[in-house]
């Protein structure tokens, strides 16, 4: 999904870990997060509401959001909805 959002723009898969931050490490802007949310919705439907998740975070939490926190959120949503 990150490739879909960023295209070939400096995405080094070897350098992406659970601690990689969307803003500081990947230079994603808010519009990129909206695009990522669209990809998550297309993939998981209503089971994963990324916009709602972001709305529940403070500004500092959004700025420091990591791949790992997003993965944990998606996994929890899928677990709660019974989807895999």
C-alpha angles and dihedrals in degrees: 000000000000089000089053091052098041102027108197092331102135097304111157108184092196089060096051115098136157087270095054109121118222096218106033101032102031099028092229114168126206092269089056090054089052089052091048089051089054091053091049091051092048090051101039105019118209092340091086116042103184094175091056090047092052091046089059093055128084121238093259091050091051092048091051096040110142134203088247094056090050091048090050090050094049092046092050092049092050092046091050093047094045092239124130 
